[in-house]
Structures are given as structure tokens and as C-alpha cells.
């Protein structure tokens, strides 16, 4: 069983920055795709950014140029640097580890960390 522990959320003013961290309990996540998703009140969970084990990253159009995903495989940790935050970025942010095992995909989720952007 893989456990993911997020940290770094909080309250920030518009235009501010936050850095989220997610530590995985298993080295297997360092060999697979990890990512960040978010869910705002009354909305579905949406993809924010993903990164492969080799460091290839992709992100949603809504955060391009503002958010950067990175990882440290030696620490089994993925990060999300969030700059120029907007009120619409307010959501619970979830870390994800997606493990491909042949034809089966396993998704593991963290407990979520609240990010609130407000003046």
C-alpha cells in the first residue's frame, strides 16, 4: 500500500506564492507518473500537472506559466510551486501516484491540502 502525505497549503493573498510537497511512502512512485489535482467546492476534481519519472512535465492551461511541477526521486517527493496565485486557484490539492502494472493502473491519493487565495 502506498501512502502519500501532502504539505504546504495555506492562506495566501492574490499574487502570492505557495509550494506544495508530497512525500510517497514507497520507492515505486519514483518510478512512475506523479501529479497534482485539485477540487474546488461544488466542482469536479481536475488535473493540475503531472510529471514522469524522467522529469517530463505537463500542466493544465489554466496554470501554465504560473505553476511548476518537479520531483526528487531520491526522496520519493513531488513538488508544486505555485506563483501568481488567483482566487480561482482556491481548492483542495491532492497528490497522485499512478502506477502502471501491465494492463492495470493503480491510483493512489493523498489526503489533500487546502489552498485558499483571498485578500
Buried (B, 14 or more C-beta within 10 A) or exposed (E): EBBBBBEBBEEBEEEBEBBBBBBBBBEBBBEBBBBBBBBBEEEEBEBBBBBBEEEEBEBBEBBEEBBBBBBEBEEBBBBBBBBEBEEEBBBBBBBBBBBEEEEEEEEBBBEBBEBBBEE
